[in-house]
Amino acid sequence: MSDSTNPPLVPDAQIKRVARRLKIMGDPVRLQLLNLLRVHGELNVQELVDASGQRQANVSKHLGILMREGLVSRRKEGVKAFYALDDPSLPGICVLVTNQLSTDEAPMPS
């Protein structure tokens, strides 16, 4: 191993937390929901269902995961629950990954 002055990508003490966050963000449905919340701001479950084309149960399941991880927040108004992005690092993370992918020549296999 060479003696390098580069800092680690992730501090050892945070590897498990960072891996969990990236895993949660790595689901296509969750990324779609995060995109919708970023573009439209606060939305309720039905608006997310309509905009995503996903089933209500699936949207609710993924919103619960995103909420538990602290990526989105929920606000109740009567019988409706409204969701919004709750992690200011999300846009930066997504921009970094997207910019790198857009410079790659070969498309990713699906």
C-alpha positions as a printed NumPy array, in Angstrom:
array([[  0.   ,   0.   ,   0.   ],
       [  1.391,   3.41 ,  -0.907],
       [  1.625,   6.285,   1.537],
       [ -0.967,   8.717,   0.168],
       [ -2.06 ,  12.145,   1.308],
       [ -5.555,  11.739,  -0.122],
       [ -8.276,  11.697,   2.519],
       [-10.638,   8.704,   2.545],
       [-13.868,   8.918,   0.581],
       [-15.755,   8.195,   3.796],
       [-14.429,   8.282,   7.358],
       [-14.251,   4.766,   8.802],
       [-16.686,   5.675,  11.589],
       [-19.368,   6.624,   9.034],
       [-19.017,   3.851,   6.44 ],
       [-22.15 ,   1.957,   7.519],
       [-24.307,   5.112,   7.658],
       [-23.1  ,   6.366,   4.283],
       [-23.591,   2.934,   2.688],
       [-27.157,   2.822,   4.038],
       [-27.914,   6.31 ,   2.691],
       [-26.551,   5.46 ,  -0.759],
       [-28.47 ,   2.159,  -0.798],
       [-31.707,   3.959,   0.047],
       [-31.107,   6.568,  -2.636],
       [-30.198,   3.84 ,  -5.141],
       [-33.749,   2.591,  -5.656],
       [-35.293,   3.89 ,  -8.922],
       [-38.749,   4.478,  -7.404],
       [-37.284,   6.409,  -4.478],
       [-35.144,   8.498,  -6.829],
       [-38.245,   9.24 ,  -8.895],
       [-40.14 ,  10.367,  -5.777],
       [-37.202,  12.533,  -4.68 ],
       [-37.097,  14.072,  -8.175],
       [-40.802,  14.888,  -8.031],
       [-40.445,  16.506,  -4.615],
       [-37.458,  18.517,  -5.799],
       [-39.255,  19.787,  -8.926],
       [-42.726,  20.36 ,  -7.46 ],
       [-41.976,  21.02 ,  -3.806],
       [-44.366,  19.673,  -1.218],
       [-46.76 ,  17.004,  -2.549],
       [-49.293,  14.668,  -0.984],
       [-49.375,  10.918,  -1.571],
       [-52.066,  11.072,  -4.257],
       [-50.151,  13.724,  -6.178],
       [-47.035,  11.531,  -6.009],
       [-49.049,   8.5  ,  -7.158],
       [-50.476,  10.433, -10.103],
       [-47.133,  11.944, -11.101],
       [-45.094,   8.749, -10.715],
       [-47.506,   6.187, -12.129],
       [-46.74 ,   3.973,  -9.126],
       [-49.384,   2.314,  -6.983],
       [-50.399,   4.061,  -3.766],
       [-49.116,   1.236,  -1.558],
       [-45.73 ,   1.34 ,  -3.292],
       [-45.445,   5.127,  -2.974],
       [-46.394,   4.981,   0.713],
       [-43.859,   2.221,   1.38 ],
       [-41.036,   4.166,  -0.26 ],
       [-42.026,   7.441,   1.442],
       [-41.834,   5.642,   4.788],
       [-38.305,   4.483,   4.001],
       [-37.267,   7.97 ,   2.874],
       [-38.786,   9.484,   6.009],
       [-37.062,   7.05 ,   8.378],
       [-33.741,   7.891,   6.715],
       [-34.389,  11.641,   7.086],
       [-34.478,  12.37 ,   3.367],
       [-38.076,  13.631,   3.377],
       [-40.366,  15.173,   5.971],
       [-44.111,  14.793,   6.412],
       [-46.663,  17.404,   7.366],
       [-50.263,  16.464,   8.185],
       [-53.124,  18.684,   7.079],
       [-56.474,  17.158,   7.939],
       [-56.52 ,  13.659,   6.485],
       [-53.764,  14.379,   3.972],
       [-50.037,  13.994,   4.494],
       [-47.693,  16.246,   2.542],
       [-44.088,  15.304,   1.853],
       [-41.081,  17.491,   1.11 ],
       [-37.334,  17.042,   0.741],
       [-35.643,  17.275,   4.116],
       [-31.952,  16.763,   3.324],
       [-30.125,  19.725,   1.787],
       [-27.318,  17.457,   0.517],
       [-29.581,  15.59 ,  -1.944],
       [-29.33 ,  18.009,  -4.887],
       [-25.539,  18.173,  -4.619],
       [-25.135,  14.402,  -4.434],
       [-27.389,  13.852,  -7.438],
       [-25.713,  16.597,  -9.487],
       [-22.267,  15.105,  -8.848],
       [-23.345,  11.62 ,  -9.917],
       [-25.374,  12.863, -12.889],
       [-22.551,  15.075, -14.162],
       [-20.087,  12.195, -13.99 ],
       [-22.482,   9.849, -15.792],
       [-23.148,  12.398, -18.532],
       [-19.412,  12.512, -19.291],
       [-19.165,   8.729, -19.595],
       [-19.217,   7.53 , -23.203],
       [-20.972,   4.18 , -22.842],
       [-24.557,   4.042, -21.541],
       [-25.21 ,   1.826, -18.527],
       [-26.906,  -1.499, -19.309],
       [-30.484,  -1.706, -18.08 ]])
